[in-house]
Amino acid sequence: MNKFKAKVPLGEPMTDPKPLRLFTEEAEDLKIIAAAVQDSVVKAGNLKYEQKHRRFSLEINRYRWETAPTRKGQPGERVRSILGFDGVMAVKTRGITKADPELILSLLNIEFAPDAEPPGGKVTLLFAGDGELELTVEAVDATLLDSDYVWPTRNLPSHERRKR
């Protein structure tokens, strides 16, 4: 006999999820952060490299996949978050410019390629439209911190090709 009861009905999103606080120094765990920030949007003006502190950060509007609706037509949620990388020695961009600080970029994935002699390597942030940010890092050191600022959205991320 099962004596445990679900506090949330199966198939329903959590009603009051806690803000994410994710930290990693492992390349394998970076995949978890990448999954959490998939389909986040960021203004080009909110990409910040603090060379003196060797820190790169993005202020993102993260789609909360952990509370995604289970039925079509229900609103999803976005949360204001900070995604940061420490130990950054250099930043390269391709297809991204800060000339228009209001330009909206959509983050699709984060990848890590280790150097021949770990723990250093390259963290690559891939954006829709073939934009890339490449961070040369001493080691994987990433942080994702959600704020308490959450709002509903009916614009659910979709990766399906649109039919014409």
C-alpha positions in Angstrom: 0.0 0.0 0.0 1.4 3.4 -1.0 1.4 5.7 2.0 2.8 8.7 0.1 0.6 11.3 -1.5 1.6 13.7 -4.2 1.3 17.3 -3.0 0.8 18.5 -6.5 -1.7 16.6 -8.8 0.3 14.5 -11.4 0.6 16.3 -14.7 0.1 19.8 -13.1 2.9 22.4 -12.7 4.2 23.3 -9.3 2.3 26.2 -7.9 5.0 28.0 -6.0 8.4 26.9 -7.3 11.6 28.3 -5.7 13.9 30.5 -7.7 16.8 28.5 -9.3 20.2 28.9 -7.7 22.6 26.8 -9.8 26.4 26.8 -9.6 28.9 24.5 -11.4 32.5 23.9 -11.8 32.0 20.8 -13.9 31.6 20.6 -17.6 29.0 17.9 -17.4 26.8 20.0 -15.0 27.0 23.0 -17.4 24.5 21.0 -19.5 21.9 21.4 -16.7 22.4 25.2 -16.7 22.2 25.1 -20.5 18.9 23.3 -20.4 17.5 25.8 -17.8 18.4 28.8 -19.9 17.4 27.4 -23.3 15.1 30.0 -25.1 16.1 32.8 -22.7 16.1 36.3 -24.3 18.6 39.0 -23.6 19.1 42.5 -24.8 22.5 43.1 -26.5 23.1 45.9 -24.0 22.8 43.4 -21.1 25.9 41.4 -22.2 28.7 42.5 -19.8 32.3 41.6 -19.7 34.2 42.8 -16.7 37.8 42.2 -17.8 39.3 43.4 -14.5 37.3 40.9 -12.6 37.4 38.2 -15.4 33.6 37.9 -15.3 31.1 37.7 -18.1 27.4 38.0 -17.3 24.1 38.2 -19.0 20.8 39.6 -17.5 18.3 37.3 -19.1 14.6 36.7 -19.2 14.5 32.9 -18.7 11.6 30.8 -19.8 10.8 28.6 -16.8 10.8 25.1 -18.3 10.3 23.7 -14.9 6.8 25.2 -14.7 5.9 24.8 -18.4 2.2 24.3 -18.9 1.0 20.7 -19.5 -2.0 21.8 -21.6 -2.1 23.9 -24.7 -3.4 27.4 -24.2 -2.1 27.7 -20.6 0.4 30.6 -20.1 4.0 29.8 -19.3 6.3 31.9 -17.2 9.5 34.0 -17.5 11.8 35.0 -14.7 14.5 37.7 -14.7 17.8 35.9 -14.1 21.6 36.4 -14.1 23.8 34.0 -15.9 27.5 34.5 -15.0 30.8 33.0 -15.9 34.0 33.6 -13.8 37.6 33.1 -14.8 37.0 34.5 -18.2 40.2 35.5 -20.0 38.8 36.5 -23.4 35.5 37.0 -25.2 35.0 36.7 -28.9 31.7 37.3 -30.8 30.4 36.2 -34.2 27.2 37.7 -35.5 26.5 39.7 -32.4 26.9 43.5 -32.0 26.1 45.8 -29.2 25.6 48.7 -31.7 21.9 48.4 -30.9 21.6 47.8 -27.1 17.9 47.1 -27.5 18.5 44.2 -29.9 16.9 41.0 -28.5 19.0 37.8 -28.7 17.5 34.4 -28.1 19.9 31.9 -26.3 19.6 28.4 -27.7 22.5 26.5 -26.0 25.7 26.6 -24.1 28.6 24.2 -24.9 32.0 23.6 -23.4 35.1 22.4 -25.3 38.1 21.6 -23.0 41.6 22.6 -23.9 44.2 20.0 -24.5 45.3 20.5 -20.9 42.2 20.9 -18.7 40.6 22.5 -16.7 40.6 25.4 -19.2 38.7 25.6 -22.4 36.0 27.5 -24.4 32.4 28.1 -23.3 30.3 28.9 -26.4 26.9 30.5 -26.1 24.8 29.9 -29.2 22.1 32.3 -30.2 19.3 32.1 -32.8 20.3 33.6 -36.1 23.8 32.1 -35.9 25.2 34.4 -33.3 27.9 33.1 -31.0 29.8 34.3 -27.9 33.0 32.4 -27.2 34.4 32.7 -23.7 38.0 31.5 -23.1 37.9 30.3 -19.5 40.5 29.1 -16.9 38.0 26.4 -15.9 34.2 25.9 -15.9 32.7 28.3 -13.3 29.1 29.2 -14.1 26.2 30.5 -12.0 22.5 30.9 -12.7 20.5 33.0 -10.2 16.8 33.6 -10.6 15.2 36.7 -9.1 11.7 36.9 -7.6 10.5 38.8 -10.7 8.3 36.3 -12.5 5.5 37.1 -15.1 3.2 35.0 -17.3 3.7 34.7 -21.0 1.6 33.2 -23.7 4.6 33.2 -26.1 5.8 29.7 -25.6 9.2 28.8 -27.2 8.9 26.6 -30.2 11.6 25.0 -32.3 9.3 23.5 -34.9 9.6 24.8 -38.4 6.8 26.9 -39.5 4.7 25.7 -42.4 4.2 28.1 -45.2 
